[in-house]
Amino acid sequence: MTRDAAISRVTDYYEAGTFQSDLADLVTYRSESQNDAPDARSECLRYLKEAMLPRLIALGFACEIIDNPDPRGGPLLIGERVEGDDLPTVLTYGHGDAVLGQEGMWREGLSPWEIVEEGDRLYGRGTADNKGQHLINIAALEAVVAERGHLGFNTRIVLEMSEEVGSVGLPEVFKTYKDRLTADVLIASDGPRLQPEVPTMFMGSRGGTTFDLVVETHEGAHHSGNWGGLLSDPAMILAHALASITDVRGQIKVPEWRPDSLTDSVRAALKDLPVSGGQGPDVNPDWGEEDLTPAERVFGWNSFTVLAMVSGVPDAPVNAISGWARATCQLRYVVGTEPEDVVPALRRHLDSHGFQNVEIRCHDRGFFAATRLDPEHPWAQFVGNSIRETSGDLHVLPNLAGSLPNDSFTDILEVPTIWVPHSYRGCSQHAPNEHVLKPVCRDALRVMAGVFWDVGEKGGPSA
């Protein structure tokens, strides 16, 4: 009954192929929260009822499936395993919903709803985001219970089916069920490792706001020969408006979008962290804020992105001046940026540059606010030391570059948040050919078994 034995047990779970077969079963659930069809909604509920509920009950959780108070969202599962009033409580989280499967866009031989093994890769929708990640954590809990006979701490779990549509309804559920979700710490998993061979830990995430910029100059399209030079070109106007938001290397020019939270302590935490390689695309050293390091640009600063833009009919252009142009844009922002002022600040900026005719249309789907926990927090130190004991090395980020519903945990439940991701940056999440790396999954199972063993053995940082 030792830490090494628990890690050996979860390693056997992986080596026997059981992890892969369990993940293969989860991938078959077509739980697309971005799909409004009734079949997709029922599939999200079926994932909780058939894939998660029996396993959690067998692990000693008392569970309840809750209807989402927001009609746009899917159901949620709340579970609790209590071992003693004097023990620490760990909250964990995962989401079983996935983005659209994008059938027909995957490489030949691959399918979004079936695990395909190729070398060190397991392909399938949700393998990386997030079915594989919460499966790893549940399996690690099972290994500790099987070895020790108990966890040594209380644990609560939240599984939602709406993360890919902005976790709609999650804040309301947390407010309603706050007493059932209190905990000493959140230890959960989402997002990628900085490098696949080294575990990563982060304590928050960047926020995000998505909106359309739209220019409408006249009704209908008109012959470019007869009307060229007489009618405004909405695509040109929009292009110049976009060019006013950043310079040619992507440096943000909206004053309120330039944060003041890149402190010396954050810089120190980011110093020497690698952001290139890791089987992802090459990093452009000449893109982004010129005076910052690559790590500071992605983890300590804001970034503006044009996700898509269109005018006219790109697939079948005609000799006509379109009457409209649209760009879908996104600001990813760190702590220190006022979420409520992101769009008003852009409005002021556009107006001051003469672009009053550029309309800003905010998206209905919610996004997440920026959060960040001090890397010196006792729980961050505790979990970090545990991971290092298992793996020998660790990358620590003040916050993830992407976005998570972390603000619901920090602002509503008021718990310190520790995220230990089990994917890598080249996993193609949200795209065709999504996959996980088998060596990362094996290592993550061992890391999490060690973390959960240590919480039960030592009682956390304050014990």
C-alpha positions as CSV (number, residue, x, y, z in Angstrom):
1,M,0.0,0.0,0.0
2,T,2.4,2.7,-1.3
3,R,2.5,5.6,-3.7
4,D,4.7,3.5,-6.1
5,A,2.1,0.7,-6.0
6,A,-0.7,3.1,-6.9
7,I,1.3,4.4,-9.8
8,S,2.2,0.9,-10.9
9,R,-1.5,-0.1,-10.7
10,V,-2.6,2.8,-13.0
11,T,0.4,2.0,-15.3
12,D,-0.9,-1.6,-15.6
13,Y,-4.3,-0.2,-16.5
14,Y,-2.7,1.6,-19.4
15,E,-0.3,-1.2,-20.5
16,A,-3.2,-3.8,-20.5
17,G,-5.0,-1.7,-23.2
18,T,-7.9,-0.9,-20.9
19,F,-7.4,2.8,-21.0
20,Q,-7.5,2.8,-24.8
21,S,-10.6,0.6,-24.9
22,D,-12.3,2.8,-22.3
23,L,-11.5,5.9,-24.3
24,A,-12.7,4.2,-27.5
25,D,-16.1,3.7,-25.9
26,L,-16.3,7.4,-24.8
27,V,-15.5,8.6,-28.4
28,T,-18.5,6.7,-29.8
29,Y,-20.8,9.1,-28.1
30,R,-21.6,11.9,-30.6
31,S,-21.9,14.5,-27.9
32,E,-21.7,17.7,-30.1
33,S,-22.9,20.6,-28.0
34,Q,-22.5,22.9,-31.0
35,N,-25.1,20.8,-32.8
36,D,-28.7,22.0,-32.0
37,A,-30.3,18.8,-33.4
38,P,-32.4,16.8,-30.9
39,D,-30.2,13.7,-31.4
40,A,-27.1,15.6,-30.3
41,R,-28.9,16.9,-27.2
42,S,-30.0,13.3,-26.3
43,E,-26.4,12.0,-26.9
44,C,-25.0,14.5,-24.4
45,L,-27.4,13.2,-21.8
46,R,-26.7,9.6,-22.7
47,Y,-23.0,10.3,-22.2
48,L,-23.6,11.2,-18.6
49,K,-26.1,8.4,-17.9
50,E,-24.4,5.5,-19.6
51,A,-20.7,6.4,-19.7
52,M,-20.1,8.4,-16.5
53,L,-22.8,7.6,-14.0
54,P,-22.2,3.8,-13.5
55,R,-18.4,4.3,-13.3
56,L,-18.7,7.1,-10.7
57,I,-21.2,5.2,-8.6
58,A,-18.9,2.2,-8.6
59,L,-16.2,4.5,-7.3
60,G,-18.4,5.5,-4.4
61,F,-19.8,8.8,-5.7
62,A,-23.4,9.9,-4.9
63,C,-24.4,11.5,-8.2
64,E,-27.2,13.6,-9.6
65,I,-27.8,14.7,-13.2
66,I,-29.1,18.2,-13.4
67,D,-30.9,20.0,-16.2
68,N,-29.2,23.0,-17.5
69,P,-31.0,26.2,-16.6
70,D,-30.0,27.7,-19.9
71,P,-31.9,26.2,-22.8
72,R,-28.8,26.5,-25.0
73,G,-26.8,24.1,-22.8
74,G,-26.7,20.4,-22.1
75,P,-27.1,18.6,-18.8
76,L,-24.6,18.5,-15.9
77,L,-23.5,15.8,-13.5
78,I,-22.6,16.6,-9.9
79,G,-21.1,13.8,-7.7
80,E,-19.7,13.6,-4.2
81,R,-17.6,11.0,-2.3
82,V,-17.3,11.8,1.4
83,E,-14.8,10.0,3.6
84,G,-14.6,12.3,6.7
85,D,-15.6,15.8,7.9
86,D,-12.0,16.5,9.0
87,L,-10.5,15.7,5.6
88,P,-9.7,18.1,2.7
89,T,-12.0,18.2,-0.2
90,V,-10.8,18.1,-3.8
91,L,-13.1,19.3,-6.6
92,T,-12.5,18.0,-10.1
93,Y,-14.1,18.8,-13.4
94,G,-14.4,17.6,-17.0
95,H,-16.6,18.2,-20.0
96,G,-18.0,15.4,-22.1
97,D,-19.3,17.6,-24.9
98,A,-17.2,18.0,-28.1
99,V,-17.1,20.4,-31.0
100,L,-18.7,19.4,-34.3
101,G,-17.4,16.1,-35.6
102,Q,-16.6,17.6,-39.0
103,E,-17.3,14.3,-40.8
104,G,-15.9,14.1,-44.3
105,M,-13.0,16.5,-43.4
106,W,-10.8,14.0,-41.6
107,R,-7.9,12.3,-43.3
108,E,-8.6,9.1,-45.2
109,G,-8.9,6.2,-42.8
110,L,-10.0,8.4,-39.9
111,S,-13.5,9.0,-38.4
112,P,-14.4,11.4,-35.6
113,W,-16.5,8.8,-33.7
114,E,-14.2,5.9,-33.8
115,I,-10.7,5.5,-32.2
116,V,-8.0,4.8,-34.8
117,E,-4.5,4.0,-33.6
118,E,-1.5,5.0,-35.7
119,G,1.8,4.7,-34.0
120,D,1.8,6.8,-30.8
121,R,-1.4,8.6,-31.8
122,L,-5.1,7.8,-30.9
123,Y,-7.4,9.6,-33.3
124,G,-11.0,10.5,-32.5
125,R,-13.2,13.5,-31.6
126,G,-12.9,14.2,-27.8
127,T,-9.7,12.2,-27.3
128,A,-7.9,15.4,-26.4
129,D,-10.8,17.7,-25.5
130,N,-11.9,16.5,-23.0
131,K,-13.0,12.9,-22.8
132,G,-9.5,11.5,-22.5
133,Q,-8.5,14.1,-19.9
134,H,-11.3,13.4,-17.4
135,L,-11.0,9.7,-18.0
136,I,-7.4,9.9,-16.9
137,N,-8.3,11.6,-13.7
138,I,-11.1,9.2,-12.9
139,A,-8.9,6.2,-13.5
140,A,-6.2,7.7,-11.3
141,L,-8.8,8.1,-8.5
142,E,-9.8,4.5,-9.0
143,A,-6.1,3.3,-8.8
144,V,-5.6,5.1,-5.4
145,V,-8.8,3.6,-4.0
146,A,-7.9,0.2,-5.2
147,E,-4.5,0.4,-3.6
148,R,-5.2,2.2,-0.4
149,G,-8.8,1.1,0.1
150,H,-9.9,4.7,0.3
151,L,-8.7,8.1,-1.1
152,G,-7.8,9.8,2.2
153,F,-9.8,12.9,1.2
154,N,-13.3,13.9,0.1
155,T,-13.9,14.6,-3.6
156,R,-16.5,16.3,-5.6
157,I,-16.9,16.2,-9.4
158,V,-18.6,18.3,-12.0
159,L,-19.1,17.0,-15.6
160,E,-20.8,19.4,-18.0
161,M,-21.9,19.1,-21.6
162,S,-21.8,22.7,-22.7
163,E,-18.1,23.8,-22.5
164,E,-17.8,24.1,-26.2
165,V,-20.6,26.6,-26.3
166,G,-19.1,28.8,-23.5
167,S,-20.2,26.7,-20.5
168,V,-23.7,28.3,-20.7
169,G,-25.6,27.6,-17.5
170,L,-22.5,26.6,-15.5
171,P,-22.4,29.9,-13.4
172,E,-26.1,29.5,-12.6
173,V,-25.6,25.9,-11.5
174,F,-22.6,26.8,-9.4
175,K,-24.6,29.6,-7.6
176,T,-27.6,27.2,-7.0
177,Y,-25.5,24.3,-5.8
178,K,-22.6,26.2,-4.2
179,D,-23.0,24.4,-0.8
180,R,-22.6,21.0,-2.6
181,L,-19.5,22.2,-4.5
182,T,-17.4,23.8,-1.8
183,A,-13.8,22.5,-1.8
184,D,-10.3,23.3,-0.7
185,V,-9.0,23.2,-4.2
186,L,-9.9,22.4,-7.8
187,I,-7.6,19.9,-9.5
188,A,-8.7,19.3,-13.0
189,S,-7.5,18.8,-16.6
190,D,-8.0,20.6,-19.9
191,G,-5.8,22.1,-22.5
192,P,-2.3,21.1,-23.7
193,R,1.0,20.6,-22.2
194,L,3.6,23.1,-23.2
195,Q,5.8,20.3,-24.5
196,P,4.5,16.7,-24.8
197,E,7.4,15.1,-22.8
198,V,7.1,17.4,-19.8
199,P,4.0,17.8,-17.6
200,T,2.5,21.3,-17.4
201,M,0.6,23.0,-14.6
202,F,-1.4,26.2,-14.9
203,M,-3.5,28.2,-12.5
204,G,-5.9,30.2,-14.7
205,S,-6.6,31.1,-18.3
206,R,-6.9,34.0,-20.7
207,G,-10.3,35.3,-21.3
208,G,-11.9,35.7,-24.7
209,T,-14.4,37.8,-26.5
210,T,-15.7,37.1,-30.0
211,F,-17.5,39.5,-32.3
212,D,-18.1,40.4,-35.9
213,L,-17.0,43.6,-37.6
214,V,-19.5,44.4,-40.4
215,V,-19.5,47.0,-43.2
216,E,-22.7,47.5,-45.2
217,T,-22.5,50.2,-47.9
218,H,-25.3,49.6,-50.4
219,E,-28.0,47.1,-51.2
220,G,-27.0,44.3,-53.5
221,A,-23.9,43.8,-55.7
222,H,-23.3,46.1,-58.7
223,H,-21.3,45.7,-61.8
224,S,-17.6,46.7,-61.1
225,G,-17.2,48.2,-64.5
226,N,-20.2,50.5,-64.4
227,W,-20.0,51.3,-60.8
228,G,-16.2,51.0,-60.0
229,G,-15.0,54.3,-58.5
230,L,-18.6,55.4,-57.7
231,L,-19.6,53.0,-55.0
232,S,-17.7,52.4,-51.7
233,D,-16.0,49.1,-51.4
234,P,-17.0,47.5,-48.0
235,A,-14.1,45.0,-48.2
236,M,-11.5,47.8,-48.5
237,I,-13.1,49.8,-45.7
238,L,-13.1,46.7,-43.4
239,A,-9.5,45.9,-44.3
240,H,-8.4,49.4,-43.3
241,A,-10.4,49.2,-40.1
242,L,-8.8,45.9,-39.2
243,A,-5.4,47.4,-40.0
244,S,-6.0,50.1,-37.5
245,I,-6.4,47.6,-34.7
246,T,-2.9,46.2,-34.9
247,D,0.2,47.1,-36.8
248,V,1.8,44.9,-39.5
249,R,3.3,42.5,-37.0
250,G,0.1,42.2,-34.9
251,Q,1.0,44.6,-32.1
252,I,-2.3,45.8,-30.6
253,K,-3.0,49.5,-31.1
254,V,-6.2,49.8,-29.0
255,P,-4.9,51.4,-25.8
256,E,-7.4,49.7,-23.4
257,W,-6.4,46.3,-24.9
258,R,-2.8,46.7,-23.8
259,P,-2.6,45.1,-20.3
260,D,-0.6,46.3,-17.3
261,S,-0.5,43.0,-15.5
262,L,2.8,41.6,-17.0
263,T,4.5,42.1,-13.6
264,D,8.1,41.1,-12.7
265,S,6.8,38.0,-10.9
266,V,4.8,36.9,-14.0
267,R,7.8,37.5,-16.2
268,A,10.0,35.4,-13.8
269,A,7.5,32.6,-14.0
270,L,7.5,32.7,-17.8
271,K,11.3,33.0,-18.1
272,D,12.9,30.3,-20.3
273,L,9.6,28.4,-20.9
274,P,9.7,26.8,-24.4
275,V,6.8,27.7,-26.7
276,S,8.2,26.3,-30.0
277,G,8.4,22.7,-31.1
278,G,6.3,20.1,-29.5
279,Q,5.1,18.8,-32.8
280,G,3.2,22.1,-33.5
281,P,3.7,24.7,-36.2
282,D,6.8,26.8,-36.1
283,V,6.5,30.0,-34.0
284,N,7.1,33.2,-35.9
285,P,9.6,35.2,-33.9
286,D,8.7,38.4,-35.7
287,W,4.9,38.3,-34.9
288,G,3.4,39.9,-31.8
289,E,4.6,42.4,-29.3
290,E,8.2,43.3,-30.3
291,D,9.5,43.9,-26.8
292,L,8.2,40.6,-25.3
293,T,9.5,37.1,-25.4
294,P,7.4,34.5,-27.2
295,A,6.2,33.1,-23.8
296,E,5.2,36.6,-22.6
297,R,3.3,37.2,-25.8
298,V,1.1,34.1,-25.5
299,F,0.7,33.7,-21.7
300,G,1.2,37.3,-20.4
301,W,-0.3,39.5,-23.1
302,N,-3.4,40.0,-25.2
303,S,-3.8,38.8,-28.8
304,F,-6.2,39.9,-31.5
305,T,-7.1,37.4,-34.2
306,V,-9.2,37.5,-37.4
307,L,-10.9,34.1,-37.3
308,A,-12.6,34.5,-40.7
309,M,-13.5,37.2,-43.2
310,V,-15.7,37.3,-46.3
311,S,-17.1,39.7,-48.9
312,G,-19.0,38.8,-52.0
313,V,-18.9,35.1,-53.1
314,P,-15.3,33.8,-52.7
315,D,-15.9,30.5,-54.3
316,A,-17.5,32.0,-57.4
317,P,-16.5,35.7,-57.7
318,V,-18.2,37.9,-60.2
319,N,-17.4,41.3,-61.6
320,A,-19.4,43.2,-59.0
321,I,-18.9,45.4,-56.0
322,S,-20.3,43.6,-53.0
323,G,-22.6,45.6,-50.7
324,W,-21.1,44.1,-47.5
325,A,-18.1,42.7,-45.8
326,R,-17.7,40.8,-42.5
327,A,-14.9,39.7,-40.3
328,T,-15.2,37.4,-37.3
329,C,-12.7,38.5,-34.7
330,Q,-11.5,37.5,-31.3
331,L,-9.6,39.1,-28.5
332,R,-7.8,36.7,-26.0
333,Y,-7.0,38.7,-22.9
334,V,-5.2,38.3,-19.6
335,V,-5.9,39.5,-16.1
336,G,-5.8,43.3,-16.1
337,T,-8.1,43.8,-19.1
338,E,-11.7,44.9,-18.3
339,P,-14.0,42.4,-20.0
340,E,-16.9,44.9,-20.0
341,D,-14.8,47.4,-21.8
342,V,-13.4,45.3,-24.6
343,V,-16.1,46.1,-27.1
344,P,-16.7,49.7,-26.0
345,A,-12.9,50.4,-26.2
346,L,-12.9,49.0,-29.8
347,R,-15.9,51.2,-30.6
348,R,-14.1,54.3,-29.4
349,H,-11.0,53.3,-31.3
350,L,-12.8,52.7,-34.6
351,D,-14.7,56.0,-34.2
352,S,-11.5,58.0,-33.5
353,H,-10.0,56.6,-36.8
354,G,-13.0,57.5,-38.9
355,F,-14.7,54.0,-39.0
356,Q,-18.1,55.0,-37.7
357,N,-19.6,52.8,-40.4
358,V,-18.0,49.6,-39.1
359,E,-20.6,47.9,-37.0
360,I,-19.6,45.6,-34.0
361,R,-21.9,42.6,-33.5
362,C,-21.2,40.6,-30.4
363,H,-21.8,36.9,-30.5
364,D,-24.6,35.5,-28.4
365,R,-22.6,32.6,-27.0
366,G,-20.7,33.4,-23.8
367,F,-17.0,33.2,-23.3
368,F,-14.8,33.1,-20.2
369,A,-13.1,35.8,-18.1
370,A,-9.4,35.9,-17.5
371,T,-8.1,34.4,-14.2
372,R,-4.7,33.8,-12.7
373,L,-3.6,32.2,-9.4
374,D,-0.2,33.1,-7.9
375,P,2.3,30.3,-8.7
376,E,3.5,30.6,-5.1
377,H,0.1,29.6,-3.7
378,P,0.4,26.7,-1.3
379,W,-1.8,24.4,-3.4
380,A,0.2,25.2,-6.5
381,Q,3.4,24.4,-4.7
382,F,2.0,21.2,-3.3
383,V,0.7,19.8,-6.6
384,G,3.8,21.0,-8.4
385,N,6.1,19.2,-6.0
386,S,4.0,16.0,-6.4
387,I,4.2,16.1,-10.2
388,R,8.0,16.6,-10.0
389,E,8.3,13.6,-7.7
390,T,6.6,11.5,-10.3
391,S,8.0,12.9,-13.6
392,G,11.2,14.8,-12.5
393,D,10.3,18.0,-14.4
394,L,7.4,20.4,-14.7
395,H,6.5,23.5,-16.7
396,V,4.5,26.0,-14.6
397,L,2.3,28.7,-16.3
398,P,0.5,31.5,-14.4
399,N,-2.4,31.0,-16.9
400,L,-3.3,29.0,-20.0
401,A,-3.1,30.8,-23.3
402,G,-6.6,29.5,-24.2
403,S,-9.8,29.9,-22.3
404,L,-11.6,27.8,-19.7
405,P,-14.6,28.3,-17.4
406,N,-12.1,28.9,-14.6
407,D,-13.8,32.1,-13.5
408,S,-16.9,30.1,-12.4
409,F,-14.6,28.2,-9.9
410,T,-12.6,31.3,-8.7
411,D,-15.4,33.9,-8.6
412,I,-18.4,31.8,-7.6
413,L,-17.0,28.8,-5.7
414,E,-14.0,30.8,-4.5
415,V,-11.5,27.9,-4.7
416,P,-7.9,28.0,-5.8
417,T,-7.6,26.3,-9.2
418,I,-4.9,23.9,-10.4
419,W,-5.1,22.5,-13.9
420,V,-2.8,19.7,-15.1
421,P,-3.4,19.2,-18.9
422,H,-3.1,15.8,-20.5
423,S,-2.9,16.8,-24.2
424,Y,-0.3,18.6,-26.3
425,R,-0.5,21.7,-28.6
426,G,-0.4,19.7,-31.9
427,C,-3.4,17.6,-31.0
428,S,-5.7,19.2,-33.6
429,Q,-8.5,19.8,-31.0
430,H,-11.5,21.7,-32.6
431,A,-10.3,20.5,-36.0
432,P,-10.3,17.3,-38.1
433,N,-7.8,14.6,-37.1
434,E,-8.0,15.3,-33.3
435,H,-5.8,12.9,-31.4
436,V,-3.9,12.3,-28.2
437,L,-0.4,10.9,-27.8
438,K,-0.2,7.6,-26.1
439,P,3.0,8.4,-24.1
440,V,1.4,11.5,-22.8
441,C,-1.7,9.5,-21.6
442,R,0.5,7.0,-19.9
443,D,2.6,9.7,-18.1
444,A,-0.5,11.6,-17.2
445,L,-2.1,8.6,-15.5
446,R,1.0,8.2,-13.4
447,V,1.2,11.9,-12.6
448,M,-2.4,12.1,-11.4
449,A,-2.2,8.9,-9.4
450,G,0.7,10.4,-7.6
451,V,-1.1,13.7,-7.0
452,F,-4.2,12.1,-5.6
453,W,-2.1,9.7,-3.5
454,D,-0.2,12.6,-2.0
455,V,-3.3,14.6,-1.1
456,G,-4.6,11.6,0.8
457,E,-1.2,10.9,2.4
458,K,-0.3,14.4,3.4
459,G,-3.7,16.1,3.6
460,G,-2.7,19.0,1.4
461,P,-0.3,21.9,1.9
462,S,-1.8,23.0,5.3
463,A,-2.0,19.7,7.0
